[in-house]
Amino acid sequence: MRALIQRVTEASVRVDGDVIGEIGKGLLILVCAMEGDDPATPKALAAKITKLRIFPDDAGKMNTSLLDVGGAALIVSQFTLAADTSRGNRPGFSTAARPDIGRALYEQFITDMGDLGITTATGSFGADMAVSLTNDGPVTIWLDV
């Protein structure tokens, strides 16, 4: 799986103008299931993200995790993270998992984050979404698991 995580002070996602998910302090996680991912992959990604020390400690150093700060996660599916732009100007997405597999892995990732004690909010798989955020830092990290 591939994820782009952004440390936020707030984030929300809308579908057809209605807010369907929102969080305060925490992480906006854009996630894409990739070809070859298996049922263990979401769990590994969730474990990595929840333990990443990317929040400031009392001294202002990035030394605490999402778990440490009691932050939430807004998890949004985004197959375009699989974009291959190596040939021409039109991205290809053939390395993304098929939609049925992608949905199952996305939903498993949400469950795995919750099982690790993270409060989650979500987007809607496959929907046209409008995502808003206030990036804190800014801190943005790309992960491949």
KACOR-V174409 format. One record per residue. RES is the residue in three letters. OMEGA is omega in whole degrees, -180 to 180 (NA if undefined). D_LAST is the distance of its C-alpha to the last C-alpha in Angstrom with 1 decimal. Layout:
res = [RES | RES]
omega = [OMEGA | OMEGA]
d_last = [D_LAST | D_LAST]
//
This chain:
res = [MET | ARG | ALA | LEU | ILE | GLN | ARG | VAL | THR | GLU | ALA | SER | VAL | ARG | VAL | ASP | GLY | ASP | VAL | ILE | GLY | GLU | ILE | GLY | LYS | GLY | LEU | LEU | ILE | LEU | VAL | CYS | ALA | MET | GLU | GLY | ASP | ASP | PRO | ALA | THR | PRO | LYS | ALA | LEU | ALA | ALA | LYS | ILE | THR | LYS | LEU | ARG | ILE | PHE | PRO | ASP | ASP | ALA | GLY | LYS | MET | ASN | THR | SER | LEU | LEU | ASP | VAL | GLY | GLY | ALA | ALA | LEU | ILE | VAL | SER | GLN | PHE | THR | LEU | ALA | ALA | ASP | THR | SER | ARG | GLY | ASN | ARG | PRO | GLY | PHE | SER | THR | ALA | ALA | ARG | PRO | ASP | ILE | GLY | ARG | ALA | LEU | TYR | GLU | GLN | PHE | ILE | THR | ASP | MET | GLY | ASP | LEU | GLY | ILE | THR | THR | ALA | THR | GLY | SER | PHE | GLY | ALA | ASP | MET | ALA | VAL | SER | LEU | THR | ASN | ASP | GLY | PRO | VAL | THR | ILE | TRP | LEU | ASP | VAL]
omega = [180 | 179 | 170 | -178 | 179 | 176 | -174 | 169 | 175 | 177 | 178 | 177 | 180 | 171 | -178 | 177 | -179 | 175 | 179 | 177 | 177 | 177 | 169 | -178 | 178 | -177 | 165 | -178 | 173 | -171 | -180 | 173 | -177 | 175 | 179 | 175 | 179 | -176 | 178 | -175 | 180 | -180 | 179 | 179 | 179 | 180 | -180 | -176 | -176 | -178 | 180 | -179 | -176 | 175 | -177 | 172 | -178 | 179 | 179 | 178 | 175 | -173 | 179 | -175 | 175 | 177 | -178 | -176 | -179 | -179 | 179 | 178 | 170 | -173 | -175 | 177 | -180 | -178 | -179 | 173 | 178 | -175 | 173 | -178 | -176 | -179 | 176 | -175 | 179 | -179 | 173 | -176 | -175 | 179 | 175 | 176 | 174 | -176 | -179 | 178 | 179 | 179 | -179 | -180 | 176 | -180 | 177 | 178 | 178 | 178 | -179 | 177 | 178 | 179 | 178 | 175 | -179 | 172 | -176 | 168 | -174 | 167 | 179 | -176 | 176 | -178 | 171 | -172 | 172 | -177 | 177 | 179 | 168 | -178 | -177 | 178 | -1 | 175 | 179 | -176 | 178 | 178 | 168 | 178 | NA]
d_last = [5.4 | 6.4 | 8.5 | 11.5 | 13.1 | 16.7 | 18.9 | 22.0 | 25.4 | 25.5 | 23.9 | 25.0 | 24.6 | 27.6 | 28.4 | 32.0 | 32.9 | 32.1 | 29.6 | 27.3 | 25.0 | 25.4 | 24.5 | 26.0 | 24.3 | 20.5 | 17.5 | 17.3 | 13.8 | 13.6 | 11.0 | 10.7 | 10.0 | 9.7 | 12.0 | 11.1 | 8.9 | 10.9 | 12.3 | 10.3 | 6.9 | 8.5 | 9.9 | 7.1 | 6.0 | 9.8 | 10.5 | 8.7 | 10.4 | 13.6 | 14.0 | 13.5 | 17.0 | 17.7 | 21.0 | 24.3 | 26.3 | 30.1 | 30.4 | 28.2 | 25.4 | 21.7 | 21.6 | 21.0 | 18.2 | 18.1 | 19.5 | 22.1 | 23.5 | 23.5 | 21.8 | 20.8 | 18.0 | 18.9 | 16.2 | 16.9 | 15.6 | 15.6 | 15.2 | 16.5 | 13.2 | 13.0 | 16.3 | 17.4 | 20.4 | 21.2 | 24.3 | 26.8 | 26.7 | 25.4 | 21.6 | 20.4 | 17.8 | 17.8 | 14.1 | 13.6 | 13.9 | 17.6 | 18.8 | 19.7 | 16.3 | 14.6 | 17.1 | 16.6 | 12.8 | 13.6 | 16.4 | 14.6 | 12.2 | 15.5 | 17.1 | 14.5 | 14.9 | 18.6 | 18.6 | 17.4 | 20.4 | 19.2 | 21.7 | 20.1 | 21.6 | 20.4 | 21.2 | 22.4 | 20.2 | 21.7 | 24.4 | 25.6 | 24.7 | 26.0 | 23.7 | 25.5 | 24.3 | 25.7 | 23.1 | 23.9 | 24.1 | 22.7 | 19.2 | 16.4 | 12.9 | 10.2 | 6.5 | 3.8 | 0.0]
//
